[in-house]
Amino acid sequence: MKTPLLTLALLGLLLAGTAWAEERFPPPEFESDYTMPETTTPPPRSLPWEWIDVGVLVLALSVATWLVLRKRSRTAVAWLGVGCLVYFGFYREGCVCPVGATQNVTLALFDPTYVLPIGVLLFFVLPLAFALFAGRSFCSGVCPLGAIQDVVLLRPVGLPHWLEHGLRLLAYVYLGLAVYFAATGAAFVICRYDPFVGFFRLSAGIDMLLLGGALLLIGVFVGRPYCRFLCPYGVLLNLASRLSRWRVTITPSACVQCRLCEKSCPLGAIELPSERRDAPARRTAGRRLLVLFALLPVVVLASAFLVSRAGRPLSRVHPTVDLALRVAAESSLPDREASDETVAFRRSGESTEELSERARDRQAAFVTGGWWLGGWIGLVVVVMLIGSSTLPVRKDYEADRGRCLSCARCFEYCPTEHERRKGVT
């Protein structure tokens, strides 16, 4: 009994002390024409509204999964995308977003002082959890970045296989860079260079508006260019959906080889039937695979070494390293005009030696992270080459488990699907 009573007493003293402090030290009243500047990101949501956002996400993911796997309706998926574009895009102004949440999760893993909000964690985990069971439901009609590109896709054209295969590498590199800069505490590059958030918030720099406008213009002809070739979160969804228990099938039953779906997918996610190759082709492919597996550690180590060499120059984007360089430059050039940052540092009481020590620690982290980033890039390059060198055997037209965005367009071209709908009605 003593412990609860003691706790209540301490809590009462704490509350009383807080009230006394409020009375003794009331907030000052300033009489000036100063106007607080507008923030560049939306203010944080209160906890009830944060849970409402999570609830809307779960509901949208559930509806998307049902529409794609059971209802098999492209029209319904498209309308769901419009609704999520309005809510998560223009109403919530693109924040919080599972794509950008990748950086928050990374920072929480590498910085024990960073507190990861539960809502951000759930936004990161939930689409991946759905992908493990039912494919990329998030991409189908929930992601506002994908929905805004779907709206402008009017004259889709296919890309050459070699070009599409090469462009996919960009997303893996982008993911590596995003994790690299977030883990070192330098920047959230995904959020900083989000091409569509300027449209959602109706405010952005001219450079980002031009980038977003260019991607939307390309998206008139090339289906979802950001989703397919740049989205770092799409890499994680790709990997998770390859393990999914259920997946999108073009036809609800046996494929009749009508070839109507062959060019229906504007996202390049339909794999064509392929027969078993002859013996010489298999031997050539086997030798190529042996060479690539032998080169794998060499390429990974070489890439890791090269990127690590760029660690010190890249560390200049970190505020601590940048400040240390500015202070050193002003010390060596007394006539140089001091910046606001260096003036604030000199007034802080921290010594130049302490700042330099912190900067060296950050530079070392960038070099270490460069080894991992370079190794990741080298690994992805070789694995993609290995994937393109395999000779799979497919009897039917199939949606690629990882690259299919569950947009449901291919259903409309399948005669077996139309027969199923007649039977249902």
Contacts in CASP RR format, 6 or more apart in sequence:
PFRMAT RR
TARGET T0000
AUTHOR 0000-0000-0000
METHOD contacts of the structure
MODEL  1
MKTPLLTLALLGLLLAGTAWAEERFPPPEFESDYTMPETTTPPPRSLPWE
WIDVGVLVLALSVATWLVLRKRSRTAVAWLGVGCLVYFGFYREGCVCPVG
ATQNVTLALFDPTYVLPIGVLLFFVLPLAFALFAGRSFCSGVCPLGAIQD
VVLLRPVGLPHWLEHGLRLLAYVYLGLAVYFAATGAAFVICRYDPFVGFF
RLSAGIDMLLLGGALLLIGVFVGRPYCRFLCPYGVLLNLASRLSRWRVTI
TPSACVQCRLCEKSCPLGAIELPSERRDAPARRTAGRRLLVLFALLPVVV
LASAFLVSRAGRPLSRVHPTVDLALRVAAESSLPDREASDETVAFRRSGE
STEELSERARDRQAAFVTGGWWLGGWIGLVVVVMLIGSSTLPVRKDYEAD
RGRCLSCARCFEYCPTEHERRKGVT
41 95 0 8 1.000
41 191 0 8 1.000
42 92 0 8 1.000
42 93 0 8 1.000
42 94 0 8 1.000
42 95 0 8 1.000
42 201 0 8 1.000
44 117 0 8 1.000
45 53 0 8 1.000
50 117 0 8 1.000
50 118 0 8 1.000
50 119 0 8 1.000
51 119 0 8 1.000
53 92 0 8 1.000
53 96 0 8 1.000
53 119 0 8 1.000
53 123 0 8 1.000
54 119 0 8 1.000
54 122 0 8 1.000
54 123 0 8 1.000
54 126 0 8 1.000
56 87 0 8 1.000
56 88 0 8 1.000
57 88 0 8 1.000
57 122 0 8 1.000
57 123 0 8 1.000
57 126 0 8 1.000
57 127 0 8 1.000
57 142 0 8 1.000
58 126 0 8 1.000
60 80 0 8 1.000
60 84 0 8 1.000
60 141 0 8 1.000
60 142 0 8 1.000
61 126 0 8 1.000
61 127 0 8 1.000
61 130 0 8 1.000
61 137 0 8 1.000
61 138 0 8 1.000
61 142 0 8 1.000
63 80 0 8 1.000
64 77 0 8 1.000
64 80 0 8 1.000
64 137 0 8 1.000
64 138 0 8 1.000
64 140 0 8 1.000
64 141 0 8 1.000
64 142 0 8 1.000
64 406 0 8 1.000
65 130 0 8 1.000
65 134 0 8 1.000
65 137 0 8 1.000
67 73 0 8 1.000
67 76 0 8 1.000
67 77 0 8 1.000
67 80 0 8 1.000
67 140 0 8 1.000
67 408 0 8 1.000
68 77 0 8 1.000
68 134 0 8 1.000
68 137 0 8 1.000
68 140 0 8 1.000
68 248 0 8 1.000
68 406 0 8 1.000
68 408 0 8 1.000
69 134 0 8 1.000
69 246 0 8 1.000
69 248 0 8 1.000
72 252 0 8 1.000
72 408 0 8 1.000
72 411 0 8 1.000
72 417 0 8 1.000
73 408 0 8 1.000
73 411 0 8 1.000
74 407 0 8 1.000
74 408 0 8 1.000
74 409 0 8 1.000
74 411 0 8 1.000
74 412 0 8 1.000
77 140 0 8 1.000
77 141 0 8 1.000
77 406 0 8 1.000
77 407 0 8 1.000
77 408 0 8 1.000
78 141 0 8 1.000
78 150 0 8 1.000
80 140 0 8 1.000
80 141 0 8 1.000
80 142 0 8 1.000
81 141 0 8 1.000
81 142 0 8 1.000
81 147 0 8 1.000
81 150 0 8 1.000
82 147 0 8 1.000
82 151 0 8 1.000
83 147 0 8 1.000
84 141 0 8 1.000
84 142 0 8 1.000
84 143 0 8 1.000
84 144 0 8 1.000
84 147 0 8 1.000
85 144 0 8 1.000
85 147 0 8 1.000
85 148 0 8 1.000
85 151 0 8 1.000
88 94 0 8 1.000
88 97 0 8 1.000
88 142 0 8 1.000
88 143 0 8 1.000
88 144 0 8 1.000
89 144 0 8 1.000
89 148 0 8 1.000
89 200 0 8 1.000
90 200 0 8 1.000
93 197 0 8 1.000
93 200 0 8 1.000
93 201 0 8 1.000
94 144 0 8 1.000
94 194 0 8 1.000
94 197 0 8 1.000
94 200 0 8 1.000
94 201 0 8 1.000
95 197 0 8 1.000
96 119 0 8 1.000
96 120 0 8 1.000
96 123 0 8 1.000
97 123 0 8 1.000
97 144 0 8 1.000
97 145 0 8 1.000
98 123 0 8 1.000
98 124 0 8 1.000
98 126 0 8 1.000
98 127 0 8 1.000
98 138 0 8 1.000
98 143 0 8 1.000
98 233 0 8 1.000
99 143 0 8 1.000
99 145 0 8 1.000
99 190 0 8 1.000
99 194 0 8 1.000
99 231 0 8 1.000
99 232 0 8 1.000
99 233 0 8 1.000
99 234 0 8 1.000
100 188 0 8 1.000
100 190 0 8 1.000
100 191 0 8 1.000
100 194 0 8 1.000
100 233 0 8 1.000
101 120 0 8 1.000
101 121 0 8 1.000
101 123 0 8 1.000
101 124 0 8 1.000
102 124 0 8 1.000
102 175 0 8 1.000
102 178 0 8 1.000
102 179 0 8 1.000
102 182 0 8 1.000
102 190 0 8 1.000
102 232 0 8 1.000
102 233 0 8 1.000
102 236 0 8 1.000
103 178 0 8 1.000
103 179 0 8 1.000
103 181 0 8 1.000
103 182 0 8 1.000
103 188 0 8 1.000
103 189 0 8 1.000
103 190 0 8 1.000
103 191 0 8 1.000
104 116 0 8 1.000
104 117 0 8 1.000
104 120 0 8 1.000
104 121 0 8 1.000
104 124 0 8 1.000
104 182 0 8 1.000
104 188 0 8 1.000
105 116 0 8 1.000
105 120 0 8 1.000
105 121 0 8 1.000
105 124 0 8 1.000
106 178 0 8 1.000
106 179 0 8 1.000
106 182 0 8 1.000
106 183 0 8 1.000
107 114 0 8 1.000
107 116 0 8 1.000
107 182 0 8 1.000
107 183 0 8 1.000
107 185 0 8 1.000
108 114 0 8 1.000
108 115 0 8 1.000
108 116 0 8 1.000
109 183 0 8 1.000
110 182 0 8 1.000
110 183 0 8 1.000
110 184 0 8 1.000
110 185 0 8 1.000
111 185 0 8 1.000
127 137 0 8 1.000
127 138 0 8 1.000
127 142 0 8 1.000
127 233 0 8 1.000
127 237 0 8 1.000
128 236 0 8 1.000
128 237 0 8 1.000
128 240 0 8 1.000
130 137 0 8 1.000
130 138 0 8 1.000
131 137 0 8 1.000
131 138 0 8 1.000
131 237 0 8 1.000
131 240 0 8 1.000
131 241 0 8 1.000
131 244 0 8 1.000
132 240 0 8 1.000
132 241 0 8 1.000
132 243 0 8 1.000
132 244 0 8 1.000
132 245 0 8 1.000
133 244 0 8 1.000
133 245 0 8 1.000
133 246 0 8 1.000
134 244 0 8 1.000
134 245 0 8 1.000
134 246 0 8 1.000
134 247 0 8 1.000
135 237 0 8 1.000
135 240 0 8 1.000
135 241 0 8 1.000
135 244 0 8 1.000
135 246 0 8 1.000
135 247 0 8 1.000
135 248 0 8 1.000
135 401 0 8 1.000
135 402 0 8 1.000
135 404 0 8 1.000
135 406 0 8 1.000
136 234 0 8 1.000
136 237 0 8 1.000
136 238 0 8 1.000
136 241 0 8 1.000
136 402 0 8 1.000
136 404 0 8 1.000
136 405 0 8 1.000
136 406 0 8 1.000
137 406 0 8 1.000
138 237 0 8 1.000
139 146 0 8 1.000
139 227 0 8 1.000
139 234 0 8 1.000
139 237 0 8 1.000
139 405 0 8 1.000
139 406 0 8 1.000
139 407 0 8 1.000
140 405 0 8 1.000
140 406 0 8 1.000
140 407 0 8 1.000
140 408 0 8 1.000
141 147 0 8 1.000
141 150 0 8 1.000
141 406 0 8 1.000
141 407 0 8 1.000
143 227 0 8 1.000
144 196 0 8 1.000
144 200 0 8 1.000
145 194 0 8 1.000
145 196 0 8 1.000
145 226 0 8 1.000
145 227 0 8 1.000
145 231 0 8 1.000
146 224 0 8 1.000
146 226 0 8 1.000
146 227 0 8 1.000
148 196 0 8 1.000
148 199 0 8 1.000
148 216 0 8 1.000
149 215 0 8 1.000
149 216 0 8 1.000
149 219 0 8 1.000
149 223 0 8 1.000
149 224 0 8 1.000
149 225 0 8 1.000
149 226 0 8 1.000
149 227 0 8 1.000
150 224 0 8 1.000
150 407 0 8 1.000
152 216 0 8 1.000
152 219 0 8 1.000
152 220 0 8 1.000
153 219 0 8 1.000
153 220 0 8 1.000
153 223 0 8 1.000
153 224 0 8 1.000
153 266 0 8 1.000
154 220 0 8 1.000
155 220 0 8 1.000
155 221 0 8 1.000
156 221 0 8 1.000
156 222 0 8 1.000
156 223 0 8 1.000
156 266 0 8 1.000
157 221 0 8 1.000
157 222 0 8 1.000
158 222 0 8 1.000
158 263 0 8 1.000
158 266 0 8 1.000
158 268 0 8 1.000
159 167 0 8 1.000
159 222 0 8 1.000
159 268 0 8 1.000
164 228 0 8 1.000
164 268 0 8 1.000
165 384 0 8 1.000
165 388 0 8 1.000
166 384 0 8 1.000
167 228 0 8 1.000
167 229 0 8 1.000
168 228 0 8 1.000
168 229 0 8 1.000
168 384 0 8 1.000
169 380 0 8 1.000
169 381 0 8 1.000
169 384 0 8 1.000
170 229 0 8 1.000
170 230 0 8 1.000
171 228 0 8 1.000
171 229 0 8 1.000
171 230 0 8 1.000
171 231 0 8 1.000
171 232 0 8 1.000
171 234 0 8 1.000
171 235 0 8 1.000
172 235 0 8 1.000
172 376 0 8 1.000
172 377 0 8 1.000
172 380 0 8 1.000
173 377 0 8 1.000
173 380 0 8 1.000
174 190 0 8 1.000
174 230 0 8 1.000
174 231 0 8 1.000
174 232 0 8 1.000
175 232 0 8 1.000
175 233 0 8 1.000
175 235 0 8 1.000
175 236 0 8 1.000
176 232 0 8 1.000
176 373 0 8 1.000
176 376 0 8 1.000
176 377 0 8 1.000
177 189 0 8 1.000
177 373 0 8 1.000
178 188 0 8 1.000
178 189 0 8 1.000
178 190 0 8 1.000
178 232 0 8 1.000
179 373 0 8 1.000
180 369 0 8 1.000
180 370 0 8 1.000
180 372 0 8 1.000
180 373 0 8 1.000
181 187 0 8 1.000
181 188 0 8 1.000
181 189 0 8 1.000
181 317 0 8 1.000
182 188 0 8 1.000
182 189 0 8 1.000
183 365 0 8 1.000
183 369 0 8 1.000
184 315 0 8 1.000
184 318 0 8 1.000
184 362 0 8 1.000
184 365 0 8 1.000
184 366 0 8 1.000
184 369 0 8 1.000
185 318 0 8 1.000
186 315 0 8 1.000
186 317 0 8 1.000
186 318 0 8 1.000
186 319 0 8 1.000
186 366 0 8 1.000
187 317 0 8 1.000
190 232 0 8 1.000
191 197 0 8 1.000
193 208 0 8 1.000
193 211 0 8 1.000
194 208 0 8 1.000
195 208 0 8 1.000
195 211 0 8 1.000
195 212 0 8 1.000
195 213 0 8 1.000
195 215 0 8 1.000
195 226 0 8 1.000
196 212 0 8 1.000
196 215 0 8 1.000
196 216 0 8 1.000
196 226 0 8 1.000
197 204 0 8 1.000
197 208 0 8 1.000
198 204 0 8 1.000
198 205 0 8 1.000
198 208 0 8 1.000
198 209 0 8 1.000
198 212 0 8 1.000
199 209 0 8 1.000
199 212 0 8 1.000
215 225 0 8 1.000
215 226 0 8 1.000
218 225 0 8 1.000
219 225 0 8 1.000
222 266 0 8 1.000
223 266 0 8 1.000
223 267 0 8 1.000
224 266 0 8 1.000
224 267 0 8 1.000
224 405 0 8 1.000
227 234 0 8 1.000
227 267 0 8 1.000
227 405 0 8 1.000
228 267 0 8 1.000
228 268 0 8 1.000
228 403 0 8 1.000
237 402 0 8 1.000
238 402 0 8 1.000
238 403 0 8 1.000
239 402 0 8 1.000
241 247 0 8 1.000
241 401 0 8 1.000
241 402 0 8 1.000
241 404 0 8 1.000
242 401 0 8 1.000
242 402 0 8 1.000
244 401 0 8 1.000
247 399 0 8 1.000
247 401 0 8 1.000
247 404 0 8 1.000
248 399 0 8 1.000
248 404 0 8 1.000
248 406 0 8 1.000
248 408 0 8 1.000
249 398 0 8 1.000
249 399 0 8 1.000
250 261 0 8 1.000
250 270 0 8 1.000
250 396 0 8 1.000
250 397 0 8 1.000
250 398 0 8 1.000
250 399 0 8 1.000
250 410 0 8 1.000
250 411 0 8 1.000
250 414 0 8 1.000
251 396 0 8 1.000
251 397 0 8 1.000
251 414 0 8 1.000
251 416 0 8 1.000
251 417 0 8 1.000
252 414 0 8 1.000
252 416 0 8 1.000
252 417 0 8 1.000
252 420 0 8 1.000
253 416 0 8 1.000
253 420 0 8 1.000
254 416 0 8 1.000
255 395 0 8 1.000
255 396 0 8 1.000
255 397 0 8 1.000
255 416 0 8 1.000
256 415 0 8 1.000
256 416 0 8 1.000
257 273 0 8 1.000
257 396 0 8 1.000
257 397 0 8 1.000
258 414 0 8 1.000
258 415 0 8 1.000
259 397 0 8 1.000
260 413 0 8 1.000
260 414 0 8 1.000
260 415 0 8 1.000
261 270 0 8 1.000
261 397 0 8 1.000
261 410 0 8 1.000
261 413 0 8 1.000
261 414 0 8 1.000
262 270 0 8 1.000
262 272 0 8 1.000
262 397 0 8 1.000
264 270 0 8 1.000
264 409 0 8 1.000
264 410 0 8 1.000
264 412 0 8 1.000
264 413 0 8 1.000
265 399 0 8 1.000
265 409 0 8 1.000
265 410 0 8 1.000
266 409 0 8 1.000
267 403 0 8 1.000
267 404 0 8 1.000
267 405 0 8 1.000
267 407 0 8 1.000
268 403 0 8 1.000
269 399 0 8 1.000
269 400 0 8 1.000
269 402 0 8 1.000
269 403 0 8 1.000
269 404 0 8 1.000
269 405 0 8 1.000
270 397 0 8 1.000
270 398 0 8 1.000
270 399 0 8 1.000
270 400 0 8 1.000
270 410 0 8 1.000
271 392 0 8 1.000
271 394 0 8 1.000
271 397 0 8 1.000
271 398 0 8 1.000
271 399 0 8 1.000
271 400 0 8 1.000
272 394 0 8 1.000
272 397 0 8 1.000
273 394 0 8 1.000
273 395 0 8 1.000
273 396 0 8 1.000
273 397 0 8 1.000
274 391 0 8 1.000
274 392 0 8 1.000
274 393 0 8 1.000
274 394 0 8 1.000
275 393 0 8 1.000
276 391 0 8 1.000
276 393 0 8 1.000
277 285 0 8 1.000
277 391 0 8 1.000
281 391 0 8 1.000
282 391 0 8 1.000
285 389 0 8 1.000
285 390 0 8 1.000
285 391 0 8 1.000
286 389 0 8 1.000
288 389 0 8 1.000
289 386 0 8 1.000
289 389 0 8 1.000
289 390 0 8 1.000
292 382 0 8 1.000
292 385 0 8 1.000
292 386 0 8 1.000
292 389 0 8 1.000
293 386 0 8 1.000
295 382 0 8 1.000
296 379 0 8 1.000
296 382 0 8 1.000
299 378 0 8 1.000
299 379 0 8 1.000
299 381 0 8 1.000
299 382 0 8 1.000
300 374 0 8 1.000
300 375 0 8 1.000
300 378 0 8 1.000
300 379 0 8 1.000
300 382 0 8 1.000
301 375 0 8 1.000
303 374 0 8 1.000
303 375 0 8 1.000
303 377 0 8 1.000
303 378 0 8 1.000
303 381 0 8 1.000
304 370 0 8 1.000
304 371 0 8 1.000
304 372 0 8 1.000
304 373 0 8 1.000
304 374 0 8 1.000
304 375 0 8 1.000
304 378 0 8 1.000
305 371 0 8 1.000
306 374 0 8 1.000
307 370 0 8 1.000
307 371 0 8 1.000
307 373 0 8 1.000
307 374 0 8 1.000
307 375 0 8 1.000
307 377 0 8 1.000
308 367 0 8 1.000
308 368 0 8 1.000
308 369 0 8 1.000
308 370 0 8 1.000
308 371 0 8 1.000
308 374 0 8 1.000
310 370 0 8 1.000
311 363 0 8 1.000
311 366 0 8 1.000
311 367 0 8 1.000
311 369 0 8 1.000
311 370 0 8 1.000
312 363 0 8 1.000
312 366 0 8 1.000
312 367 0 8 1.000
314 366 0 8 1.000
314 370 0 8 1.000
315 321 0 8 1.000
315 362 0 8 1.000
315 363 0 8 1.000
315 365 0 8 1.000
315 366 0 8 1.000
315 367 0 8 1.000
316 322 0 8 1.000
316 325 0 8 1.000
318 362 0 8 1.000
318 366 0 8 1.000
320 355 0 8 1.000
320 358 0 8 1.000
320 359 0 8 1.000
320 362 0 8 1.000
321 359 0 8 1.000
321 362 0 8 1.000
321 363 0 8 1.000
322 341 0 8 1.000
323 341 0 8 1.000
323 342 0 8 1.000
323 345 0 8 1.000
323 355 0 8 1.000
323 359 0 8 1.000
324 355 0 8 1.000
324 356 0 8 1.000
324 358 0 8 1.000
324 359 0 8 1.000
325 359 0 8 1.000
326 339 0 8 1.000
326 341 0 8 1.000
326 342 0 8 1.000
327 342 0 8 1.000
327 345 0 8 1.000
327 346 0 8 1.000
327 352 0 8 1.000
327 355 0 8 1.000
328 352 0 8 1.000
328 356 0 8 1.000
329 336 0 8 1.000
330 336 0 8 1.000
330 338 0 8 1.000
330 339 0 8 1.000
330 342 0 8 1.000
331 352 0 8 1.000
338 346 0 8 1.000
345 355 0 8 1.000
399 410 0 8 1.000
411 417 0 8 1.000
END
